[in-house]
Amino acid sequence: MPAGSAARTCALLALCLLGAGAQDFGPTRFICTSVPVDADMCAASVAAGGAEELRSSVLQLRETVLQQKETILSQKETIRELTAKLGRCESQSTLEPGVGEARAGGGRKQPGSGKNTMGDLSRTPAAETLSQLGQTLQSLKTRLENLEQYSRLNSSSQTNSLKDLLQSKIDELERQVLSRVNTLEEGKGGPRNDTEERVKIETALTSLHQRISELEKGQKDNRPGDKFQLTFPLRTNYMYAKVKKSLPEMYAFTVCMWLKSSAAPGVGTPFSYAVPGQANELVLIEWGNNPMEILINDKVAKLPFVINDGKWHHICVTWTTRDGVWEAYQDGTQGGSGENLAPYHPIKPQGVLVLGQEQDTLGGGFDATQAFVGELAHFNIWDRKLTPGEVYNLATCSTKALSGNVIAWAESHIEIYGGATKWTFEACRQIN
């Protein structure tokens, strides 16, 4: 067949196939078939058969694809269910490794598997048991150390004997815990022995808690009213202290305090004073990677303090409304000064003074990212500018150190909220 005639034949055959298959079966291929020149190509049985076969193939492929898609979706759902079940099994086996064994043997849980505050020693892994009891013992040790510090200031044979007794009890408990963990690791513990050991340790810890609490209460009753510090262990929006007394109108002031923090970035807000209509009447804040700043009537001055090294530091800021002159002292030494900080703006009275939080509204609107983390003590305010010598006396815990004539540091002047705690002040003992 001549080439031109073959091409025309192929084109006519394609038109016939398209005309015969008006429905859309997806992408179309043109099939060329050699037929006699005088044949009726549109009616040719070969072409008609090819079109029908093509339709049938496309429909079968579509049906196969849909079935496979349904199968894949079903398998995915099965995998998700199995993964969830496996996760639950793993978590249960981690929390209760002995329960599965008990059920496999007798179909029942072992006795003594109920909830207890110590954790079930017979079923808890050795490492987890040691961690839980270690945390409890560490808490008791910390409280005992505070009592020891107090006893050094108020030494007596009774105090020392109580301290020795408590220390010996803690040492004995540590030995019991280590012995119990070794037994668990060797797999020698039995249900009865486990329960007896748990009750014994739990009873001893409870007794120790009660005795230390009694001593702490006695320590608080006997402690001088200004020998305390506030601890803010977490960056929250609910942990703070409030000074019961407000500030008067002031044309000058000095604010001083002891701070100890290792928080980063920024130690937060040691104190904030808000008045109606102005939340930032007087604020000391170190937020994010910014240096510590003092705000007066929302005007800002950057301070040269560096205090987040986990050590106690004494800081003071003085200010006068005339020309807005300010000075900053750290550990008794002047480190910076400036002017034009809210000049001729007196500090307004009848506000709310908060320790540990920055106020966005009067007495509230706290933001956890701006909360102070660390320890604070001897927060005092005067309505005048202290001299460098007076500041130095405060920083060195001199007997000549003054108390604030506007706000003086005293337990009776402070209300604590949200879990902030009080301890005996330690910085001056370290200096002396």
Secondary structure, DSSP 8 states (H G I E B T S, - for coil): --HHHHHHHHHHHHHHHHHH--S--SS---------TTS-GGG-HHHHHHHHHHHHHHHHHHHHHHHHHHHHHHHHHHHHHHHHHHHHHHHHHHH-HHHHHHHHHHSS--TT-S--TT--TTTS-HHHHHHHHHHHHHHHHHHHHHHHHHHHHS--HHHHHHHHHHHHHHHHHHHHHHHHHHHHHHT---HHHHHHHHHHHHHHHHHHHHHHHHHHHHHHHHS-TT-EEEEE-S--SS-EEEESS----BSEEEEEEEEE---SS--EEEEEEEETTEEEEEEEEE-TTS--EEEETTEEEE------SSSEEEEEEEEETGGGEEEEEETTEEEEEE--SSTT--B-SS-EEEES---SBTTB---GGGB--EEEEEEEEESS---HHHHHHHHTT-TT----SSB---GGGEEEETT-EEEE--HHHHH-
